[in-house]
Amino acid sequence: MGFYQIFILLSLMALTILVLVISRNVKKEMNSMQCMMITMFFSMNTGLTMGILFGAVFRGNLFFSTIAACIIGGIIGLLIGSNFGVLSALEGVMTGLMSSMMGAMLGEMINENESITLVRIFLFLSISTIFLFAILPRKIGKENIQSKLGFFQPILIGAVITLYFLGGVTFAEKQIKIKELSIHNNHAHTLTEEHRTISSRDIIIEVEDMKYSLTEIVLEKGQQVNLILNNQDIVEHDIEVEIPIVNEDSQIEHRHSGENNLIHLHAKSKDTQKINFTPTEIGAFQFICTVPGHKESGMVGKIIVK
């Protein structure tokens, strides 16, 4: 995990503690329906935020990202719901589990830029839970009253959230772009120094009956590669591998934009797609089909760079 992921996790921890403290102070002034609504709203949005974040970080290992997100999401739901009673605690746990599971699957399927956008949206909704405490009517005895801070409380909360997003979240997101730019420049510099003389190579991978025709590909560092995916199945397939490269074809439609170390080639049924790249580091790198269930069916392989 990088700075951005740690920043989001710490933000969710701090937010959970804040919501926990507020809920303990105001629970006697709220009815059971309001308590369950706050529990569900907070658990769902934090679970989705956590799931998408983990799904994007551990892409290719959906089982681990789902388990990790569900554990944290369930704990958060339990902590918040337990303030309001047994039913709210059960509501929080189940909502946290389900939303974390859905978030992990979503984070697995989308690219990094899209995951950052969704994390920002659901993180904002999670923080908006504080607004519920401010705007929901409170009940003391037989009288309904508004928040003690009155009209200015939502405005003050909105200002704090705005500063948080413009300052902290935006700064954390920029760290990802700075890191990607540094990696790209280092790879380009490495290739310039080595004066590539290795001839290019065409690699054709056909998919039929849920199987790759090649499961082990041996390349040389600095060798230009034209990777072709020929899908003969009746369902869509793709190839995704994290490998240090310089991308030679930035116009490929199905490639995840903004990820210089990630090759993602997607082909619909009876379709062929290709991408050009040059590996810049030696090592072994696993490629998979990211369509849900296909990796588990055996659609995996390995690229070996010597």
Secondary structure, DSSP 8 states (H G I E B T S, - for coil): --HHHHHHHHHHHHHHHHHHHHHHHHGGGS-HHHHHHHHHHHHHHHHHHHHHHHHHHTTT-HHHHHHHHHHHHHHHHHHHHHTT-HHHHHHHHHHHHHHHHHHHHHHHHS-HHHHHHHHHHHHHHHHTHHHHHHHS-EEETTEEE--TTTTHHHHHHHHHHHHHIIIIIHHHHHHHHHHHHHHHHHHHHHHHHHT--S--EEEEEEE-SS-BS-SEEEE-TT--EEEEEEE-SSS-EEEEEE--EEES-TT-TTS-TT-TTEEEEEE-TT-EEEEEEEE-S-EEEEEE--STTTTTTT-EEEEEE-
